[in-house]
């Protein structure tokens, strides 16, 4: 690719990347967006189902719900930014500018309620809100702004020197070159490709986190990998069954036909995701399966798109939808402030690849689209005004023979097995130690190849191996079982201690 220069370079076209590009363009900057995607469904936003939470008239309760879902670990200042900007951001960009028509109930918006929300505050479009937001927003940015969008274009590495980022090396069709920028905004999404079952697109390999980490940026909270409790796994793929379905009174039954969630939590099916995911996992292990019973609601009328998806995958929803947990969201990532600024000058991060502090150890349902929108707008506006400078880009080599076509897939399979077995919903100190040993060897093997070969698949594998090791190391370093970092041996120690204290009257 030819060398480029731009005021603001955005990597990624989910809601966070689009919001950043939109805001920077509105502020008068020359903006370039690079995305691996060729179709909207290759961005994580497209896959989001439930909706986007807004404040309505209960900011204090909304804040408390976010904090409670995080097990008290979210940063209050970050939650304040989210809550205080939620309604205005949604109205300004999605409703007034892009023209999203959220569902109504005849009198106004049909606000939904999902797990761990005290009140109904979620705007939605059927049960496929992400798709209905993402496509119009993408079209608006492409057609109504001066933003340049480079499709099927991957960022391989950051151009950086001594704590300053100057842009990124972009690749398309096997050719690569630097794009220099006054500011670079990473909006590369999550890490679903690190696990065999995920609600993310297949190319969610953690590229932005890996590039930032290798450039020396601060990375935080990587142990907090959230698993969604109700994904339907079929022979031709995995699809998410929105939390909104449980919000409309659907219930979970195990293989013995018993409703089990009231035994695990007072909020039953509307407990936080980490609680429900662990319960579903255990009941599947003990009774063979778990199904989501949608008979208490008018499923086909309330969620027609989801009913159609079930039918397309051969799932008889009237008999109950078979569900199991799947990797869903990374609560940690590249550490950023309230404007998306990282620890490196000239580098921003927004969306799932960023750690804003909003989610802490566990994310509240329907806050991911909102976080991406709010921080994307703030980062895009803040990123304007940086001067474009050029330096020598990384020297990416292509001097050895091509690797076998199956090389990356075989390494990915190995990585996924380790993450699933040892760094999944439940971890132990021993499993994490073993995972680190395997992942260090795997990363070393991948690095050896990447030093002399350059290809998108190899660099995606490099990103995945870097991020997998970051997750395992962070999990091993945190001996507190909290939120979606469930350390089984620590949890058992706590339970035993409580039992002893209770029996002795302490």
Secondary structure as UniProt FT lines:
FT   STRAND          4..11
FT   HELIX           15..26
FT   TURN            27..28
FT   STRAND          31..34
FT   HELIX           40..42
FT   HELIX           44..47
FT   STRAND          52..53
FT   TURN            56..57
FT   HELIX           59..69
FT   TURN            70..72
FT   HELIX           76..89
FT   HELIX           90..97
FT   TURN            115..116
FT   STRAND          122..123
FT   TURN            126..127
FT   HELIX           129..144
FT   STRAND          148..150
FT   TURN            151..152
FT   STRAND          154..161
FT   TURN            162..163
FT   STRAND          164..172
FT   TURN            173..174
FT   STRAND          175..186
FT   HELIX           192..194
FT   TURN            202..203
FT   HELIX           207..215
FT   STRAND          219..220
FT   TURN            222..223
FT   STRAND          225..234
FT   TURN            235..236
FT   STRAND          237..240
FT   HELIX           243..247
FT   TURN            248..249
FT   STRAND          251..254
FT   TURN            255..256
FT   HELIX           261..264
FT   TURN            266..267
FT   HELIX           268..270
FT   HELIX           273..287
FT   STRAND          290..293
FT   TURN            295..296
FT   HELIX           299..302
FT   HELIX           304..312
FT   TURN            313..314
FT   HELIX           317..319
FT   STRAND          321..322
FT   STRAND          324..330
FT   STRAND          333..335
FT   TURN            338..339
FT   STRAND          347..349
FT   HELIX           351..353
FT   STRAND          354..355
FT   TURN            360..361
FT   TURN            365..366
FT   HELIX           368..382
FT   TURN            383..385
FT   TURN            405..406
FT   HELIX           407..422
FT   STRAND          426..427
FT   HELIX           429..450
FT   TURN            451..452
FT   HELIX           456..477
FT   TURN            483..484
FT   STRAND          485..487
FT   HELIX           488..504
//
